[in-house]
Amino acid sequence: MNSSTIAPGRSVRGACPHDCPDTCALITTVDDRGVAVRVQGDPDHRHTDGALCTKVSRYTERTYHPQRVLTPLRRRGPKGSGQFEPVGWEEALDAIAARLQAIAARDPQAIVPYSYAGTMGLVQGESIAARFFHRLGASLLDRTICASAGAEGLIHTLGGKVGMKVEHFAESKLILIWGSNSIASNLHFWRLAQQAKRDGARLVCIDPRRSETADKCHEHIALRPGTDAVLALALMHELIVHDWLDHDYIERHTLGWDRLRERALQWPPERAADICGVPVEQIRRLAHDYGTTKPAAIRLNYGMQRVRGGGNAVRAIACLPALVGAWRHRAGGLLLSASGFFPVQRAALQRPDLLAGRQPRTINMSTIGQDLLREASPSFGPKIEALIVYNSNPVAVAPESPQVVQGFQRKDLFTVVLEHFLTDTADQADFILPATTQLEHWDIHASYGHTDVLLNRPAIAALGEARTNTDIFRALARRMGFTDTCFDDDDETLCRQAYGDAVDFGQLLERGHVTLPVPEAPFADGGFPSPSGRCEFFSERLAAMGLDGLPDHLPNHEPAGTDADHPLAMISPPARNFLNSSFVNVQSLRDIEGEPWLEIHPDDATARGIGDGQPVRVYNRRGNYHCRARVTERARPGVVNGLGIWWRKLGMNGTNVNEVTHQGLTDLGRAPVFYDCCVQVERL
């Protein structure tokens, strides 16, 4: 089926493409003119249940945005000036291919793809694009910017990105919402938590920020950023001392208990309370409730892993359910990501065999600022000469943006950006290629919050001259002389290849979604996907890498209070109506957010002479950005919350919160440490 032949006047099943655990099923209503007039949640999909978040319910506003890029553009002014001129597709693609061929003749590793979760779709993400870069022999990209620390923590504890089924949280009697503002970022889980609450469950929010979710829970534990592993180890201490343990489950289904026990006993609540900055009685009460309430469940999210010790923190928390036997119950256990349950045929989609034995270097997307400024060397390889950006906006979202901007503005760097809008990154491009939105193309999705596969059908014809990511990379492949038949696969074929025979594609075409056959209580009898088949308190794999096989607390790169010039810890959670840098230019959503805000506790504001609503400068040695202060107890003393991620050019002084973050990495997963950052704040 070709999107250009779509019949008007109908409803089309689709899937939300954005980076959220809910992965909602969509119904797009198309009028007789072929115009999408409404996007709503699919009432026949149990997880969506007809409801969408505020952002995606306005998806037509994004698709038909008056500032959408609908023709290829070529730069005609200085990089960053936003000065472009229209150019035909053939001319643009010929020029891009010629430049890439010249660079590849010297060393294809000088070409770097840069992409992430602008779409979570498996086809418009890494299918033809991955084939293109593999065939070319370009540098590989380590896609770390969001979740890799937590993923590594799960892999080295449970054996994979797996957990309890989200629907069973509705039956839990105790729910720890750890590092998540579920009301803003996991709406459909929050509905389940509310159902459990109505049935008598106790809800506890563990988060440095008093979020909207914390407001609605029975208790809020406002620990310091980067101390989550300490809290988890202190809970273990109390479980051991009071014998709130499931000894049978520990013996039969875990590995390394004696070693973990010894470590946990080093963390009494008094020691932990001092480091976490929370009352000791709060820790004791939480341990009692977790050890004596069945079934108990933990909804872990990625906020708490964006610090130096983030991987270890996830490991420590992921050990807790096995200690109390919570996995025995379908409403007990833990969920951070369910993506490991999905039988995605990545090799079939991405074709790493096209490398033909070559082993290109890997560039970490989280250190792109440093890497764009590096010269060629034996350890680094060739200088980066070309960057192809799709499904991402690194100038806005990558850490330490002063270096990122400096790198992108190199006159000798050739940059191509596939985009919907003139983002901060698109402003730095040599060519901008107009991409389709989710309403205009085929795609297929996994989820990290539930266990349903979703199919997205195109609802409308592509607007203007927009093309799918896959079509763009097919066209480049032809111009580069790549004759491999895999570049002939159309998008529906790619959707079928994504799961092969593991999923009934006919059912996807009919209903739009298919539920995977995951057990109701997947680890009730052990059977973890780890090398031992057990929950690995001690990881032999980590020990073989020279790392600590047990989870432990690693202090932040920038511990709060250790730098007198920059005494405040800063975290940068997303603004409620944005998703990373997506939706920032949707006027109705930006109107709700108003301006970039910094939440600061009244004590910290008073000490600096800062009043509510006043403009402030947030700074450290890396840079500074301007925003307005919101004096509120949503911030704990000593911690400020820089709500993000605004496009830089829409910020108060042409910057955003990443002006002050740094390019340090996590203990596991090589991920960024956005919430491991110290600043000072002063009134403007």
N, C-alpha and C positions, 0 to 999 in steps of 0.2 A: 504493500500500500504506500503510495507516495503522498506526502502532505499537500502537494499542490492540487491533488484531486479530491480533497476532503469535501464531502457534501455539507452544505450549510443546514441550519435548523435542526440541531440534535444535541444530545449530551454525550460526552466522551469521558471514558475512565482514564485516570492518570495517577501519578504519584508525586508527592512533594519531593523536590530534588535537594532540599537544603540540609545543612549539617546539624541535625537534631535527632535524638534517639527515637522520636515518634514515627518517622517515615509514614506520613499520612497518605491515605488513598483519597484522590481528588475526583470530583465530578465537574467538568467544565461545560457550561451551557453555551452553545453557539447559536446565534440568531440566523435569520434567513440570508443575511448579507455575508455570512462567514466570519462574523466578528464574535469573539469571546466576550460575553456580557456578564458572566458570573463564574467564580470558582468557589466550590464549597466542599466540605468533607463528605466522603462517601458513607451514607448511613448503613450500607451493607457490609462495611469493613469493621469488624468488632473492635479493633484498637482505635480507629478514627471515630467511629460512632457518630458521624455527621458533623463533628466539631473541628474547627481549625483555629490556629492562633491568629492574633490580630494581623500579623505580618503577611501570612500567606493568603488570608481571606481577601487581601487587596492585591492579589497577584496580577489581575488585569491592569491595575494602575501601573505596575512595573512593566508589563509587556508593551503597553501602549504609551509609555512615557514619552512626552514630547522631545526629550533630550536623548532618546535612544539612538545609538549609532546604527545606521541602516545602509551605509555604503562604505566600501573600503576607503581608508584615509592614508595619506602620505604626509609626513612631517615637512613643513616648509619654514619653520622658525626654530629657535634654539630648543634643545631638550627641556621639557618642563614648562614651556611657554603655552602649551595647548593650542599651538597654531598648526593647522592641518589643511590639506586640500583633498577633495575627492579624487579618486583614481579608479580606473576600471579593474575588475577582478583579474583579467588576464595579465594586465601590465603589472599589477601588484604581485601576483604569484610568480611571474617570470623574474621580477627583480629580486624577490626573496629567495627563490631557488638558486639564482645565479650567485648571490652572496653566500648562501650556505654551501654551495658546491666549492667555491673558492676557499672557504675556511676549512671544509672537510678535506680538501686536497692536502692541506698542511697537517691537520690533526682533527678528526671529527670530535674528539673530546673537548675541543674549544667551544663546542656548541652545547648549551645546557637547556633542557626543558625545565619549566617551573610551573607546577600546577598543584592544586589541592582539592578542596571540597566545595568550590563554587557550584558544582553539581556533584551529588553523591552517586549519580548514575554510573553504572559499569560500562556503558557504551560511549556516552559523550565524555566520560572521564578517561580511563586508560584502556582503550581498545586499539583503534587505528592509530591514535597518537603514540601509544607504546610501541606498536609495530614499526611505525615510521622511525622513531628514535633508536630502536634496536637495530633496524636494518642499516641505519646511518652509522651506528657505532658511537653515538653521542655519549656524553657523560650521563651517568645514572643520577637520579634525584632521590635522596633520602627524605621521604615525606614524613617529617617529624613534628610539624608545627602545632599539632593539637593533642594527640593522644598516645604517642609512642611510649612514653614513660609508664603510663598506666597499663598499656598493653603488655609491655615487657614484665611488669610486676605480676600480672595475671598469668602470663605464660610460664613464669618460673615458680608459680605457686600452685595454680589449678591445672596448668598444662595448656591453656588456651584462653581465648577471649570468649568465655562461656559463663553461665550463671543460671539463676532461677528464672522461671518464666514470669514476665512482668505482670500478667493478669492475676497471678496468685498473691500479689501484695494485698489485694482486697480482703484476703482471709487472715493476714498477719495480725498478731496481737501487740507487737512492738515493731516500729519501723524507725530505723536510724537513717535520716536523709543527710548524707555526709558529703560535703563539698558540692552541693547542688542547690540552685535556686529553681526548684522544679516548677513553680508557677510560671516562671518566665521561659524556661528552657526544656521542660519535659511535661507539658500540659496534661497529656493523657495518663501518665503515671500519677500525676497529682490527683486526678479524679479517682483513681483506685485508692490512693492513700486516704482521701476524704471518705470514701466508702468504708474503709477499715476503721477510720476514726469514729464514724457514726455507729459502728458495731462494737465500739469499746476499745479499740487499739490506742496505744500511746505513741505519739509522734515526737521525735527528738531531732532537731536540726543542728548539725555541727558545721559551723561556718564562721570565719572571722567577721563577716558582715551580717548585720541583722537584716536579712533579706525579706522580701515579701513572703517567702515561704516560712522563714523563721517566725514571722508574725502570727502565722496560722498554726504553728505546732505547739504542743504542750510545753516544750522546753527548748531553749536555745543555748548551745554551748559555744561561746565566742572565743575560741582558742586563737593564739597568735599564728600568723601565716607560717607554714613550714614545720609545725609541731604535731601533725596528725599521727605520725608514727609513735611519738611519745605517748599520746593518749591511748593508742591501740595497745601498746606494751603495758601501760598501767592497767588497762582493763584486763589483760591477760594475767597480770600479777594478782588482781583481786579474784579472778576466776579460780586461780590455783590455790590461793590462801584459804578461800571459803569452800573449795571443792565443788564449785558450780561447773563441773566438767562431765562430759560424756566419755568415760574411760573406754568403753567398748568401741565407740566410733574412732577414738584416737588410736587405739591399738590396731584396729583392723584396716583403717583407711587413711592413715597419715604417715609421714616419714620425717624423722628428726625431732620427735617430741622431747626427748631428754635434753637436747641442746637448746631448743626453744624455751623450755621450762627454766633452764638456768639463766638465760638472758632476761626473760620476763621478770624474774624475781629480783633483778637489779633495778626495777622501775616501780617502787612503791608510789602510791598516789601523791604523797607529799612532794617527792622529787618531780613528778610529772606536773603537778599543779604549778610549781614555781616556773617551769619552762613554758608550759602552755598558757600561763596567765589566767587560769580559771580556778574557782574555789575547789578545794580538795574534796569537799562533800559532794560536789557535782559529779566528780569522777567516781566516787564510791557508789553514789546512787545509780549512775548509769551502768556500772558493772553489775550491781545487784539486779537491776531490771533486765539486763541482757542475759545474765546467768540463770534467771529464774522464770522468765516469761517464754512461753512456747506457743506458737512458733514466732521466732524473732527473725527479722529480715533487715538487710542493709541495702539501701539504694545509694551506691557510690557514684560520684560523677567526677569529671576531669579537672575541676577547679583545684582540688587539693594536690594534684600531681605536677603543678606548674612551679615547682621549687626544686632546689638542688636534690633533695632527698625524696623526690616524688615517687620514684619507682619503688624504693624501700617502703615508703608509707603505704602504697597500695598492697605490697606484699604483706605487711603487718596486718592490715585490716582484713585482707582476704584469708588470713589464717583463723580469724575469730569464729566463723560459722562451724568449722570442723571441731573446734574445742568444745563447743556446747552441743554438738550433734544437730545443729539447725538444719543441715542438709537432709535429714531424715523426713522432713515435712515439705510438702510442695509449696507451702507459704513461708518457708524458712530458707535461709542462705544469704546470698549476695548477688547483686547484679551491677556490674559496671558496663559490660558490653556483651551482647549476644551474638556478635558478628562471626564468632568462631563456629557457630552451628551451621552456617550457610555453605553449601557445597559449591562455591563459585569455582568455575574452571578457568582460573586466571591464566594459566599457560596457554590455553586455547584462545583466550581473548587477546593476550598481550604478546604472545609468540617470542619469548626470550631466545628461542632457537635461532632467530634471525641474527643474533650476535655472532653466530658461526664460530664460536670458540674465543672471540675477543672478550676481554675483561676490562671494560672502561672504568675509570675512576668514579667515585660516588661523591656528589656534592650535597652537603646537608642544607636543606632549605632554610633552616633556622639561623644559619651563619652566612646567609647570602651577602650581607653587608660587608663582612670581612673578605669573603671570597671574591667578590667583584673587584676589590682593590688589591688583590694579590698579583704579583708578577709570576711568570713561569718559573718553576723550580723542579728539581728531581722529586721532591716529596709531594708537591702539589700537582705537578703536571703542567699543561699549557695554560696560559692566561685565558680567562673566559673572553671570547670574542663575540659570541652571539647568545642571546637569551630569547627563548620562545615561551611566552607566558600565556596560559589558558586556565580558566577556572580558579583564578587567584588574583589578589591585589597586593603584592608584596610590599610596595612602597608605603602602604597604609598599615599592613598587618604584621610584617616581620619586625623582630625586635631591633632596638637601637637604630631607629630610622634615620638619624643624621648620616650614618655610614651607608645605609641602603640608598638614600637619595644621592649621595656622592658617587656611589658605584654606578647607579643607573644613568647619571649625567656624564659619564665618561664619553668623550667625543668619538672614541674608537670602538665603542660597544654598539653592536647592531641588535636592536630589540624589536621583536614582533609581538603584538598583544592581540589575542582573540577576546573580544569583549562585547558587552551590551551598551556600556556607557563610557564617557570620558572620565575614568577613575584617575586617582593619583598616579597609578602605574601607567595607564594609557597615555597620560600626558608626557611620559618619558619615551614613548615609542617612536620608532622610525616608520613603522606601518601598523595600522589598526585594522583588524579584520572583523567585520560584524558577525556575531554569532547568534544562533537561535536561542530562544528561551524554552523552558520546559513545555509550553503549550504548542511548540512548533516542531517537535521531533520525537522519534522513538527513543525509549530507554528502558532499562530494567534495573531493579534496585534490590539490594539487601537492606538490613536494618541493624543498628546496634542496640535498639531498645525493645524489639519484639522479634518474633520468629516467623514472620510472613514475608514471602517474596512478592514484590509488586511490579506490575508492568505499566509503563507510561506510553500511551498512544498520542500521536500528534492530533491536536484539536482544531488547529487553524493552519492555514498556509503561512509559510515564513514571510514575515513583513519585509518590505523593501528588498534589498539585496542580501539579507542575512542568510548565512549558510550554517549547517551543522558543523560542529568540531570535526566529526568524522569526514565530512565532505572536504573540508579544508585540508586535512592531512592526506586524504586520498589524492587531491589535486597536486599537493606538493610532492608526494611520492612519484607521481607520473613525471613531473618536471625534473625530478632528481634521477630519473632513469630506472626506478625500481619496478621491475616487471613481475614480481612475485604475485601469484594469484590471490594471496590473502588480502591484498589491497582492493580486490574487486568485491569483497563481501559487503552487502548492503546492511542497513541498520537493523532491519527485522532479522536477518540472518545472524547478526552479532548478538541480538537479544536471545536467540535460540541457543547460540554457542555458550552463553554465559553460564548456564547450568547444565547443558547437555541433556542427558536422559534423567538427571536427578530430580527434575521438576516437570510436571505436566504442562507443556506450553499451551495446549488446547484449553486447559482450564484457566490459564492466565488470560488468554484472549477472550474467554467468555466472561470471567468474573473480575479480572484485573488483579487478583491476588491469590496466592496459594500458601497454605500453612504447612510449615515443615514438621515432620514427625518427630518432634523432640519429646522425650519422656516428661511426664508431669512433674516428677521430682528427680531430676537427672542424676543426682549423686547420692540418692538415698542409700545405696549400697556401694558407695565408692565409685570406681570406674571412671576416675578423672582422666582426661586426655594427656596426662603427664607421662614421662618415661617409666615411672614406677607404677602408674595407675592409681596413685595416692595423692592426697593434698600434701604438697612438699613444703613443710615448714623449713627444712634444710634443702637447699638446691645444690645437687652435685654439679649441675651444669654451670652455675655461677662460680662455685668453688674452683672448677676446672679452668675458668677464665681468670683466676687470681682475685676474685671478688669474694666478699663475705657471703657465705652460703645461707646465713640467717638474716632476717629483716632487722634493721637497726635504724636509729635516728641519725640523720646527717644534718648538721646545722646548715642554714642557708648560706649561699655565697656572700650575701650581704645581710648579716644578722642585725635586726633592729637594735638601736641603742649603742652600736659599736662605732659609729661615725658621728662625731659631735656636730659636724657641719650639715649632715643629712640624717637627722634622727628619726624620721618617720618611715615606717614600713608602708609600702604601697602595693595594693592589689588592683587589678584592672578588669573586673567582671564586665560582661556585656551589658550595655543599656537594654532595657526590657524590650524596646520596640525595634532594635537592630539585631542582626545576626552576623557577628564579626563585622565586616564592612558592607555586607549586603543590606539593602533597603535604606541606607543612609540618605540616598537621594530621592526616596519616595516622599513627596512633600507632606502628605497627611501624617506619615509616621514621624517625620522630622519635626512637624509642628507639635506632636505630643511630647517629644523629648525636649524641645526648645533649644537648648544650647549644651555644649559639653560641660559636664558637672564633675566636681570633686566633692565627695562626701567627707566631712571632717567632724570629729567629735567636739562638742562644745568646749571641753577643757583645752583641747589643742587650738581651737579657734580663738578663744579668749586670750591665751598666752601669746598669740600673734596679732592680736587686734583685728581679727577677721570677723566680719558680720555676714549673716546669711544673705546670699545673693550677690555678694561683692566679687568682682573679678580678682583672681589670684594668679600668681606665677608659681608653678611647680617645677622644681629644678634639682639637678645634681650635676656631677662633672661631665656627664654625657650630653646634656642639653636641657632645654626647658620648654614647657608649653603653658599656654594661658587657658583658663576656663573660669567658671563661676563656682564659688563655694556654696555648698549646701550644708549648713551647720545642723547636724543631726546625730542622734544616737544609733543610727544604722552603722556608723563607723565606731569601732571600739577605740578607746584611748591609745594613742601611739601608732594607729594604723589609719591611713586614708584610702578611700576607694575612688579610683579614677575610672569613671564609667566610659566604656568604649564600644566599638572602635569607630570614631568619626573619620570620614575622609579628611586628610590633612587640609585640603584647600577649603573645606567648610568649617574648619576650626577657627578659633578667635585670632590666632596669630600664624595661621598657615601650618600648624603642626597638630599632632594628636598625642595621646598618652604614650605611644611607643617612642617618643622623643627621648624618654628617660629610662626605658627598659634596656637590658644588656643582652649580649650574645653568649653568656655562660650556658652550660648544658646540664641536664639532669644526670643523676647517678646511673640510671638505666634508660635505654631507649634514645639517647642523644637528643633529647627534646629541649625546647626553650623553657626558660624559667621566668615567665612574665610576672609571677607573683612573688618573686624573690628580688626585691628592688627597694632601695632606700632613697628618700628624697627630703627636701625641705620645701616649705610652703610659705609664701609671703604675700601680703596684700599688694595689689597693683596700685 
